[in-house]
Amino acid sequence: MASPMETSAISQDQLAQLVNQAPVAMCVVAAPSLRIMVANQQFLSLAGFPSGSVALVGELPRDQPTGGLIAKLLPAWRDVVDTGAAFSKDEISIMDDGRQRLIDVTAVAVKRRDGSVWAIMTTLVDVTERRRVEAEVREERRLAEEEYGREARIAARFQSALLPRGRIILPGYAVAHTYRPALSEAAVGGDFYNFLAIDEHRIAIVIGDVGGKGLEAAVVAARVQHSLIALALNGRRDPGKVLEGARRVVTVLEEPEQLVTVFFGILDLETGHLRYASAGHDPALVWQDAAGRVKPLLSDGPAIIGIMVGSYRAHGADLSRGDVLLLYTDGLPEAHPRRCKELLGMERVVGLLAECHDQEPAMIIETMYQAAVRHSEGYLRDDIAMIVVRRLRLDEAPSETAFVGPPQMQRRLDPRAGEDQAARKRGTRRAKAQRMPDFGDDGWQGMLCVETGIARPPRTLAPGEGWVRAMDSRE
């Protein structure tokens, strides 16, 4: 707030010069008479005086309508005379030819050396146009947020159909999976993964990432995943040929620059043999328990980019008892802090798997995720999807698949979160699925699924059954 001015600092002639040269409406009135001493043309115009009404200067303002500017300024001027304190008010409303105008007002006392007020300097700023533009911007933002909200809800529905819809049981294996949205983005991402029973002994596993976010990415992800499953169920059991067929779909339906990476594998549950192919996806990792090392699987196929470039070859890998398979999207190795571009990197991911391979799959996922959070200093830039499959040893009890839900989402995670919990649970051998209270009378406890929050009982996949389908009216 402006300070009162003293006569030693400014004279009447200087006040007149200041007022006439001011770029905004300004006047000086005498105190206590409130007669106008000097006013520029901008002030006279805002006050409703005819153009060129300089002769009115020196007179007490009269003949002003009750709602006029002068009528609204007089009480403020009297307060300044009585208190000596400056006056400031936003958006005094006046009518000008039937149109509302909004005026910001500041009135400052000009004082003598003894502290008495002998004049009041007043500045007026017409903010009508500024407030109109601000209102338009707010309305445009509101409409954009509504549109974004609609798109985000639709995209979330699409994406929820791209994730497993509950717990499954793979005899002889412990499995955990998760999808963690990026904390710095509100939009739904393009990460997806799923399981599909091919027959009684084989299950297909897919994980992928579509470039971009929002509805467009979710639609592309749905097309790719539906294509993979349709091809796998129609006799194309070679993963390389399945990826080739999916690329043909993307080439026909999507823009050439649309980028999709996919890992597609078929696991024989009896033998542990994994037949797989990769379309530019980050290499899957296998902890080989007998050898005591982590082996990256081959990732030699090109990403799906909407044009027919390169080919896809199927490769084989064996999961022996005690081995662990880790599948993930690039949000894990590419996690980095805001202040620099130093990535978590494949070397650290490999090292983490070597360190925590003996944990339950759910804890392996949590260890990986917390490492990404700590390295990024709580600011993740990309979504992270992960699947961990561990083949049980002969002496281990059967295990259920566990969905590892994300923590309560915040703008920035505590990079130290989860360390104590992980330490307490390190070495735990029995799967600990997240559970909810009992539902209904059938006695089962349900798994909380991130995509719908709907509790479902554990189940074994029937041949040809997957969770990629349109969401029905019950959801």
C-alpha positions in Angstrom: 0.0 0.0 0.0 1.3 3.4 -0.9 2.6 5.8 1.8 1.4 9.3 2.4 3.4 12.0 0.6 4.7 15.2 2.3 4.8 18.7 0.8 8.6 18.6 1.3 8.6 15.8 -1.3 6.3 17.2 -3.8 4.7 20.6 -4.7 1.4 21.5 -6.2 3.0 22.2 -9.6 4.8 18.9 -9.5 1.5 17.2 -8.7 -0.1 18.9 -11.7 2.7 17.8 -14.0 2.6 14.2 -12.6 -1.2 14.0 -13.1 -1.1 15.3 -16.7 1.7 13.0 -17.7 0.3 9.9 -16.1 -0.6 7.0 -18.4 -3.7 6.1 -16.3 -6.6 8.2 -15.0 -5.5 10.4 -12.2 -6.7 13.4 -10.2 -5.8 15.4 -7.1 -8.5 16.7 -4.8 -8.1 19.3 -2.0 -8.7 18.3 1.5 -11.0 18.8 3.3 -13.1 20.5 0.6 -12.7 17.6 -1.9 -12.6 20.1 -4.7 -10.7 18.9 -7.8 -7.3 20.6 -8.0 -6.1 18.8 -11.1 -7.3 16.0 -13.2 -6.2 14.5 -16.6 -8.5 13.7 -19.4 -8.6 10.0 -18.7 -10.0 10.7 -15.3 -12.6 13.1 -16.6 -13.7 10.6 -19.2 -14.0 7.8 -16.6 -15.9 10.1 -14.3 -18.5 10.8 -17.0 -17.6 14.5 -17.7 -17.8 15.7 -21.3 -14.6 15.7 -23.3 -12.5 18.8 -22.6 -14.3 19.7 -19.3 -11.1 21.3 -17.9 -13.2 24.2 -16.7 -14.7 21.9 -14.0 -11.3 21.6 -12.4 -11.4 23.7 -9.2 -15.0 23.0 -8.6 -16.7 20.6 -6.2 -18.0 17.7 -8.4 -21.7 18.0 -8.8 -24.5 16.6 -10.9 -23.1 13.1 -10.8 -25.6 10.2 -10.8 -25.9 8.2 -7.6 -24.1 5.2 -9.1 -21.5 7.3 -10.8 -17.8 7.1 -10.2 -17.5 10.4 -8.2 -20.4 9.4 -6.0 -18.5 6.2 -5.1 -15.1 8.0 -4.6 -16.5 10.7 -2.2 -16.8 8.3 0.8 -13.3 6.9 0.1 -11.9 10.5 0.0 -13.5 11.4 3.2 -12.0 8.3 4.9 -8.5 9.3 3.7 -9.0 12.8 5.1 -10.2 11.5 8.4 -7.6 8.7 8.9 -4.7 9.7 6.7 -4.5 6.1 5.5 -4.3 5.2 1.9 -7.4 3.6 0.2 -7.4 0.8 -2.3 -10.3 -1.1 -3.8 -10.5 -3.5 -6.6 -13.3 -3.4 -9.1 -15.6 -0.5 -8.3 -18.4 -1.0 -10.7 -19.9 1.9 -12.7 -22.3 2.1 -15.6 -21.2 3.8 -18.8 -23.8 4.1 -21.6 -25.6 1.0 -20.2 -22.3 -1.0 -20.1 -20.7 -2.1 -16.8 -17.1 -1.0 -16.3 -14.8 -2.3 -13.5 -12.4 0.2 -12.1 -9.5 -0.4 -9.7 -9.0 2.6 -7.3 -6.1 3.8 -5.2 -6.2 7.0 -3.2 -3.1 8.3 -1.3 -3.0 11.1 1.2 -0.6 14.1 0.5 0.4 15.4 4.0 1.9 18.5 5.4 4.9 18.3 7.7 2.6 18.3 10.7 0.9 15.2 9.4 -2.4 16.8 8.3 -3.8 15.9 4.9 -4.0 18.8 2.4 -4.7 16.7 -0.8 -5.6 13.3 -2.1 -4.0 11.8 -5.1 -6.2 9.2 -6.8 -5.4 6.8 -9.7 -8.0 4.8 -11.6 -7.4 1.8 -13.8 -10.1 0.4 -16.1 -9.8 -3.4 -15.7 -13.0 -4.2 -17.6 -11.3 -5.8 -20.6 -8.7 -7.6 -18.4 -11.5 -9.1 -16.3 -13.4 -10.1 -19.4 -10.3 -11.9 -20.9 -9.6 -13.6 -17.5 -13.2 -14.8 -17.4 -13.0 -16.2 -20.9 -9.7 -18.0 -20.0 -11.3 -19.5 -16.9 -14.3 -20.7 -18.9 -12.0 -22.2 -21.6 -10.0 -23.9 -18.9 -13.1 -25.3 -17.3 -14.4 -26.6 -20.6 -10.9 -28.1 -21.4 -10.8 -29.8 -18.0 -14.3 -31.2 -18.5 -13.2 -32.5 -21.9 -10.0 -33.9 -20.5 -11.9 -35.6 -17.7 -14.3 -37.3 -20.2 -11.3 -38.4 -22.2 -9.4 -39.6 -19.2 -12.4 -41.6 -18.0 -12.8 -43.3 -21.4 -9.1 -43.9 -21.6 -9.1 -45.5 -18.1 -11.9 -47.8 -19.2 -9.9 -48.8 -22.2 -6.8 -49.4 -20.1 -8.7 -51.4 -17.5 -9.6 -53.9 -20.1 -5.9 -54.3 -20.9 -4.9 -55.5 -17.5 -5.6 -58.8 -15.8 -9.0 -58.6 -14.1 -8.3 -60.6 -11.0 -6.1 -63.3 -9.5 -5.3 -66.4 -11.5 -3.6 -69.7 -10.4 -0.7 -71.1 -12.5 0.1 -74.5 -11.1 3.7 -74.7 -10.1 4.4 -71.0 -10.3 4.1 -67.9 -8.2 3.1 -64.8 -10.1 2.7 -61.1 -9.3 1.9 -58.1 -11.5 1.4 -54.4 -11.2 0.6 -51.2 -13.1 1.8 -48.0 -11.5 0.8 -44.7 -13.1 3.4 -41.9 -13.4 3.0 -39.4 -10.6 3.8 -36.4 -12.7 1.1 -37.1 -15.3 -2.6 -37.2 -14.9 -3.2 -38.8 -18.2 -3.7 -42.5 -18.7 -0.6 -44.1 -20.2 -0.1 -46.6 -22.9 1.4 -49.5 -20.8 -0.5 -52.8 -20.9 0.0 -56.4 -20.0 -2.1 -59.6 -19.7 -2.3 -63.4 -19.5 -4.1 -65.7 -21.8 -4.6 -69.5 -21.4 -3.8 -71.1 -24.8 -4.6 -74.6 -23.6 -4.4 -76.7 -20.4 -0.6 -76.5 -20.3 0.3 -73.3 -22.0 -0.3 -69.6 -21.1 0.5 -66.6 -23.2 2.0 -63.5 -21.5 2.0 -60.1 -23.2 3.4 -56.8 -22.0 3.8 -53.7 -24.1 4.0 -49.9 -24.2 2.4 -47.5 -26.7 4.0 -44.1 -27.2 2.0 -41.2 -25.8 -0.8 -41.0 -23.3 -4.5 -40.6 -23.0 -7.3 -42.0 -25.1 -5.3 -42.3 -28.3 -2.6 -44.5 -26.6 -5.3 -46.6 -24.8 -7.1 -47.3 -28.1 -3.9 -48.3 -29.9 -3.0 -50.5 -26.9 -6.4 -52.2 -27.0 -6.1 -52.9 -30.8 -2.6 -54.4 -30.4 -3.5 -56.6 -27.5 -6.8 -57.8 -29.0 -4.9 -58.6 -32.2 -2.2 -60.6 -30.3 -4.8 -62.6 -28.5 -6.9 -63.3 -31.6 -3.9 -64.4 -33.5 -2.7 -66.7 -30.7 -6.1 -68.3 -30.3 -6.4 -68.9 -34.1 -3.5 -71.3 -34.4 -0.6 -68.9 -34.7 1.4 -70.2 -31.8 4.8 -68.9 -33.1 5.3 -65.6 -31.1 7.2 -64.1 -34.1 4.3 -64.7 -36.4 1.9 -63.4 -33.8 3.9 -60.1 -33.6 4.0 -60.0 -37.4 0.2 -60.2 -37.6 -0.2 -57.6 -35.0 2.1 -55.2 -36.9 -0.1 -55.6 -40.0 -3.1 -54.4 -38.0 -1.2 -51.4 -36.7 0.1 -50.6 -40.2 -3.5 -50.6 -41.6 -5.2 -48.7 -38.7 -2.6 -46.4 -37.2 -0.4 -43.5 -38.3 3.1 -44.5 -39.5 4.8 -42.7 -36.6 2.8 -44.5 -34.0 5.4 -46.5 -31.8 4.5 -49.7 -30.0 6.9 -52.1 -28.2 5.7 -55.5 -27.2 7.0 -58.7 -25.6 4.9 -61.8 -26.4 5.7 -65.2 -24.9 4.0 -68.6 -24.5 5.0 -70.5 -21.4 4.7 -74.3 -21.1 3.7 -74.7 -17.5 4.8 -78.4 -17.3 8.3 -78.0 -18.8 9.0 -74.3 -18.0 9.9 -73.7 -21.6 9.2 -70.1 -22.7 8.8 -69.4 -26.5 8.9 -65.6 -27.0 9.5 -62.8 -29.4 10.1 -59.1 -28.9 9.1 -56.0 -30.9 11.6 -53.5 -29.6 10.6 -54.0 -26.0 13.1 -53.8 -23.1 14.7 -57.2 -22.7 13.0 -59.6 -20.3 15.3 -60.8 -17.4 15.6 -64.3 -16.1 17.2 -65.2 -12.8 18.8 -68.6 -13.3 18.9 -70.1 -9.9 21.2 -73.0 -10.7 23.8 -70.7 -12.3 23.3 -67.9 -9.8 23.1 -65.2 -12.4 20.6 -62.9 -14.3 20.3 -63.6 -18.1 18.7 -61.0 -20.4 16.5 -62.5 -23.1 17.0 -61.5 -26.7 15.2 -58.4 -27.9 16.1 -58.3 -31.6 12.8 -57.4 -33.3 12.0 -53.8 -34.4 9.4 -51.8 -32.6 6.0 -51.7 -34.3 5.9 -48.3 -35.9 3.1 -48.6 -38.5 5.3 -49.5 -41.4 6.6 -53.0 -42.4 10.2 -52.9 -41.5 12.3 -55.9 -40.3 11.0 -59.3 -39.1 10.4 -61.0 -35.8 12.0 -64.2 -34.8 10.9 -66.5 -32.0 13.5 -67.6 -29.3 13.4 -70.1 -26.5 14.3 -70.0 -22.8 13.8 -72.4 -20.0 12.5 -71.6 -16.5 14.0 -74.2 -14.2 12.7 -74.6 -10.6 13.7 -71.6 -8.6 14.1 -69.4 -11.7 12.5 -65.9 -11.9 11.2 -64.1 -15.0 10.9 -60.3 -14.8 8.9 -58.4 -17.5 8.6 -54.6 -17.3 8.0 -51.5 -19.3 10.6 -48.7 -19.9 9.4 -46.6 -17.0 11.5 -48.8 -14.7 15.0 -48.6 -16.2 14.4 -45.0 -17.5 13.4 -43.6 -14.1 15.5 -40.5 -13.5 15.5 -37.4 -11.1 14.2 -34.1 -12.2 17.5 -32.4 -11.8 19.4 -34.6 -14.3 18.9 -37.4 -16.9 20.9 -40.1 -15.1 18.7 -43.2 -15.6 18.2 -46.1 -13.2 19.5 -48.2 -16.0 19.5 -51.9 -16.9 22.6 -52.6 -14.9 20.9 -51.5 -11.7 17.7 -53.4 -12.6 19.8 -56.6 -13.2 21.6 -56.1 -9.9 18.3 -55.6 -8.0 16.9 -58.8 -9.4 20.0 -60.7 -8.4 19.7 -59.3 -4.9 16.0 -60.0 -4.3 15.4 -63.1 -6.5 14.6 -65.2 -3.4 11.7 -63.0 -2.3 8.1 -63.6 -3.3 7.2 -62.1 -6.6 5.1 -59.4 -4.9 8.1 -58.2 -2.9 10.3 -58.3 -6.0 7.9 -55.9 -7.7 7.9 -53.7 -4.6 11.7 -53.7 -4.4 12.0 -52.7 -8.1 9.3 -50.0 -7.8 10.8 -48.4 -4.6 14.2 -48.4 -6.3 12.7 -46.4 -9.2 11.1 -44.0 -6.7 14.3 -43.4 -4.8 16.4 -42.9 -7.9 13.9 -40.5 -9.4 13.7 -38.7 -6.0 10.0 -39.2 -6.0 9.3 -37.8 -9.5 8.4 -40.6 -11.9 8.0 -39.5 -15.5 6.5 -42.6 -17.0 4.2 -45.4 -16.0 5.6 -48.7 -14.9 4.1 -52.1 -15.5 5.8 -55.3 -14.2 5.2 -59.0 -14.2 7.2 -61.4 -12.1 6.9 -65.2 -12.6 8.8 -67.6 -10.4 8.8 -71.3 -11.0 8.3 -73.1 -7.6 10.7 -75.6 -6.3 9.3 -79.1 -5.6 9.2 -78.4 -1.8 7.3 -75.1 -2.1 3.5 -74.9 -1.5 1.2 -73.8 -4.4 0.9 -70.1 -4.7 -1.7 -67.7 -6.0 -1.1 -64.7 -8.4 -0.9 -61.5 -6.4 -1.9 -58.1 -7.8 0.4 -55.5 -6.2 -1.6 -52.3 -6.0 0.0 -48.9 -6.1 0.3 -46.8 -3.0 -2.0 -43.8 -2.4 -0.9 -41.6 -5.3 0.8 -38.3 -4.5 2.3 -35.6 -6.6 5.7 -36.6 -5.2 6.5 -39.9 -3.4 8.8 -40.1 -0.5 11.9 -41.8 -2.0 12.5 -43.6 1.3 9.0 -45.2 1.4 8.9 -48.9 1.5 12.5 -49.5 2.7 11.5 -50.7 6.2 8.6 -52.8 4.9 10.8 -54.4 2.3 13.5 -55.2 4.9 10.9 -56.8 7.2 9.5 -59.0 4.5 12.8 -59.9 2.8 13.1 -63.6 2.4 9.4 -64.4 2.8 8.6 -67.5 0.9 4.8 -67.5 0.9 2.8 -65.3 -1.3 0.9 -62.6 0.5 -1.9 -61.3 -1.8 -3.6 -58.1 -0.9 -7.0 -58.9 0.6 -10.2 -57.2 1.3 -12.9 -58.1 3.9 -15.3 -61.0 3.2 -17.9 -60.3 0.4 -21.2 -62.1 0.4 -21.9 -65.5 1.8 -19.6 -67.7 -0.2 -16.7 -67.1 2.2 -14.0 -66.0 -0.4 -11.9 -63.0 0.1 -11.4 -60.8 -2.9 -8.5 -59.2 -4.6 -8.6 -55.4 -5.0 -8.0 -54.7 -8.7 -6.7 -51.3 -9.6 -8.7 -50.9 -12.8 -12.1 -51.2 -11.3 -11.8 -51.6 -7.5 -14.1 -54.7 -7.9 -13.4 -57.7 -5.7 -13.2 -61.1 -7.5 -12.5 -64.6 -6.4 -9.3 -66.5 -7.4 -9.7 -68.5 -10.5 -7.9 -70.8 -12.9 -8.0 -69.7 -16.5 -9.8 -72.0 -18.9 -8.3 -72.6 -22.3 -8.9 -69.6 -24.5 -10.0 -67.4 -21.7 -8.5 -64.0 -21.0 -9.5 -60.7 -19.5 -9.3 -58.6 -22.7 -12.9 -58.0 -23.5 -15.4 -55.1 -23.5 -16.4 -54.2 -20.0 -20.0 -55.2 -19.3 -22.7 -53.2 -17.7 -22.0 -54.4 -14.2 -18.7 -52.5 -14.1 
